[in-house]
Amino acid sequence: MGNLYRAISADGSAFCAVLDAKDIVSEIEKIHRTSAVITAGLGRLTIGASLMGYMLKGKEDSITLRIDADGQAGQLVAVADSMGNVKSYVNNPVVELPLNSMGKLDVSGAIGKNGTLSVVKDMGMREPYVGVIPLVSGEVAEDIASYYATSEQIPTVCGLGVLVNTDLSVKSAGGFLVQLLPFADEKCIEQIEKNVSAMHPVSALLDDGATPKEIADMLLNGLEPNELDSASPVYKCDCSRKRTEKVLISIGSDELKSIADEGKDTEVCCHFCGKKYVFTPKEIALLAKNSVEE
């Protein structure tokens, strides 16, 4: 279970959200059996999605972050609801690369620097909002900050981090978002820049025992931060047999009939949680019939 805390400056000009996501990223490693660098990369994207999802207003709203780039990881996807609950997957869960020039996991090397970050917000409208930007670095945090600056014109500082033990378990994981409202003055901006530059990486702070509230106080130091709210998001997949049936129906009756005629059971595995759903030829034939009726 994650620990998410949000605060706002006394004058309302700056807002921050901080998430301790060790349990969430540990679940990613457990489900997808990721290598260290993928645990870090997919973990960062998942943390970012959780923070952004919790900012949505509607109960049924959701947000999807997708990175398509030229690294060995392939496509990375994270989906979060308005409570910050999140799920994610990656095309290639095992990528082995040397440490980067700073002696750290080479996340941008695994993800790639040439590609796009897509943000899809489903807020119950006829069409979802879609924003697509070129990657800035492939380090994820900078890319999310660039998305906000480019697509939503909101000055944003984003910090994301995952520390991985030698046995591939997650040592610490978390992140933060700081955003400025249009009426924020130069003094406020300078104070936040000073606060962020003086801080250790968020993963190191969490590893040292700092709480999300303490990190939020560091981020808004000098701005008289007040608590907004808190939450306990989790890694949560909402797949079900009924949803899987709808996915199968969507491929069309002719294809389903062809699958049924093979006379073998069909196994469908969820990308997000690994759960498997098995359908007999008779069940596939019935879905083909339903597809025609719809």
N, C-alpha and C positions, 0 to 999 in steps of 0.2 A: 504494500500500500504506500502510495506516495504522500508527500506532505507539501501542500501548495499554500503559499501565504501571499496576500496582496496588501499593499499599502499605498497611500497617496500623501503628497506634501500638504502642509497646512493650508496653503493658498490654492490648492487644486491644480497647480500647473504641471506637476510631474507625478507619474504613476509607475509603480513597479510590481512585478509578480516574480516570485522565486519558488522553485520546485526542487525538493529532494526526491530524486527518482531512482534511487538505488534498487528498490524492489521491482520497479517497472522494467528497468534495463536488465536486471537479473532474470526476469521472466523471458525477455527476448533471447538471451543467451541460452536459456534452458530449452525453449521451444525450437529455435532455429539452429542451435548448435553452431553459433557463429565463431569465427576466428577473432582474435583480439581486435584487429583493426576494424572489422565489420561491426563488432559489438560497440566500438566507439562511434563509428559513423552512423549506423542505424540508430544507436542510442541517442545521439545528438538530435537527429531528425525527429525521433519519437518524442523526446522531451520538448522540442520546439512546438510540435503539433499539440501536445497536451496544454502547454501554456497559451497557445493561440486559441485552442478550442474553448478553454474556460472563459475567454473573453466574449464568446458568442452570447447573444441575448436569449434566443428561443430555446425551449426545452428540447425540441426535436432537431435543432440546428446541428450541423457537423462541418468539419473542415478536413480536407485532404491535402497533404503535402507530397509532391512527387518530384524526385530528381532523376532526370535522364541525362547521363553524361558518358564520357568516353573511358571511364575507369573500369577495372576488372569486376567491380561490384555489380555492374549492370544497374537496372532500375531499382530505386528505393522508394517505398511508399509508407506513409504513416497517416492514420485516420483517427480523429478525435471527436468526441461529442462535447456538448456545452458544460459538462461536469469535469472535463479534463481526462475522462477515461479514454484510453488510446489502444490501438493495435497497429502492427506494422509488419512489413516483410521486405526481403531483398532477393533479387534474382540469384545471386551467387553468395551464399552465406560464409564461404571459406575462401579468403584471399590472404596470401602470405607475402608481405613486403618488408624490406629492411626499414629500420627506424629512419625518420627524416633527419635533416641536418641539425635539428635541435634535440635529437635523441628521443623523440616522441613518436607515437604511432602515426603513421603517414596516412591520415584520413583522406586528405585531398588527393593523394596518389591512388588510393583505392577507389574513391568515388569518381575522380576525374575533375579537371578544371574547365573543360570545354563541354558545355551542355546547358540545361535549363532547370530552373526551379518553377514548378507549377503549383499554384495555390487555388484550390476549388472550395468555395464556401456554399454549402447547401442550406439556405435559410427559409425553405418552404415557398419560395417564389416559383414562377413558371420555369425559369431557367436559373441555374446556379451562377454565382459570380466566379469568373475565372481570371486569374492574373498569372502571366508567364513572364519571367525575366531571365536573362542570361546569368549563369553562375559568375560570381565574383572571384571565388577562391576554391570552392569545393570543400571548405571547412565547415559549412552549414550555418554557423552563427552569423558570419558576415553576410551570407547569402540571404538569410531571413531579414536581417537589418536592411539590406539593399531592396528587398521586396517591399518592405513598409515605406521606405523613402521614395521608391519609384512608382509603385502602384497605388499606394494609399496616402502619399505625401505626409507621413507621420514620422518625425525624427525619432529614431529608435536605436537603443543600444541593446545588443543581445549577447549573452555569454552562455555557452553550453560546454559541458565537459563530462568525460567518462574516464575513470581510472580502472584498469584491468589488472588483476593479479596474475602471477606467472602460471597459475593453474587454470586460467581463463575465466575465473569467477570475477564478479564485479566488486571492486573495492569501494568506489563511490561514483555517484552520477547525479547530475542536476543541471539547472540552468536558470537564467533570469532574463526578463525583458524590462527595459526602462523606456517609457515613452513620454514625450513632451506634448502638451496641448498648445494650440496656436498662440495663446496669450502668455506663454512662458517668456520671461525676460532674460537678458544676457547673463545676469547674475546667477540665475537658476541653472542655465546651461553650463556656465563655467564651473559651478559647484558640483554638478553631476560628473562632468569631465574629470574634475579633480578627484572625486570619490572613486570613480571607476579605475583611473590610472594608479591609484594607491592600493587597490585591492589585489589579493592573490587570486589565481584562477578559481572559479566556483567549485570545481571538483576537489581542489586542494582544501578549500575552506570547509566543505562538507566532510572531507576525510579527517580534518582536525577537530570535528565535532560541532562546528557552527550550525545553528538552526536556520531555516528559511527566514524567520523573523529577524534574526541577528544580521543576516546578509542584506535583507531589505533595509534595515537601519543603517548599514554601511553605505548602501547605494544612495539613500536619501539623507545622508548625514548633513546637518546644517539647514535642512528644509522642514524640520519638525514633522516627521512622518506620523501618520495615523493609520491604524489598521482598517482595511476595508472588509476583508473576509478571509476565510481559509477553507480548504477542502482536502479530501483524501482520494485523489484519482488512482485508478488501478489499470493494469493491462487487462483489457476486456474485449473478447471477440464475441460478436453477436450472431455468429453463423448458426444455422439450424437446418434440419432436413427440409423444411418447407421452403426456405430461401434457396437451398440447393436445387430443389425441384424447379423453381422459377428460372434459375440460371440455365438448367438443362432445356426447359421449354423454349427459352429464347434462341436456341441454336436452330430451331425449326423442325417441323414434323419429318421431312425427308431424311435429314441426318439422324434423327432419333430412330426412325424405322430401320435405317441401315445398321445402327448400333444394336438394336433389338434382334435383328436377323442373324447377327453373329452368334447368338445363343450363349453369350458369356455374361457374367456379372460385370457391372460397370462401377468402378470405384472413383469417387470424387474426393479430393483432398483439399481442405481449406488452406489457402496460402498463409493466413494470419495465425492460426493456432495449431495446424497440423491434424485436426480432427478429420476422420475419414467417414464418408457416407457411401454405403454399398446399395446399388439398385439392381434387381434381377431383370432379365430380358422382358418378363411380363410387366414389370413396373415401368420400364422404359417405353414399352409399347403403349401403355396407358397414358404416359406423358405425351407421346406423339399424338395420340388422339385428342388430348386436351389442348395441344398446341394448335391443331386444326380448328377446334371449336372456338378458341379465343381469336 
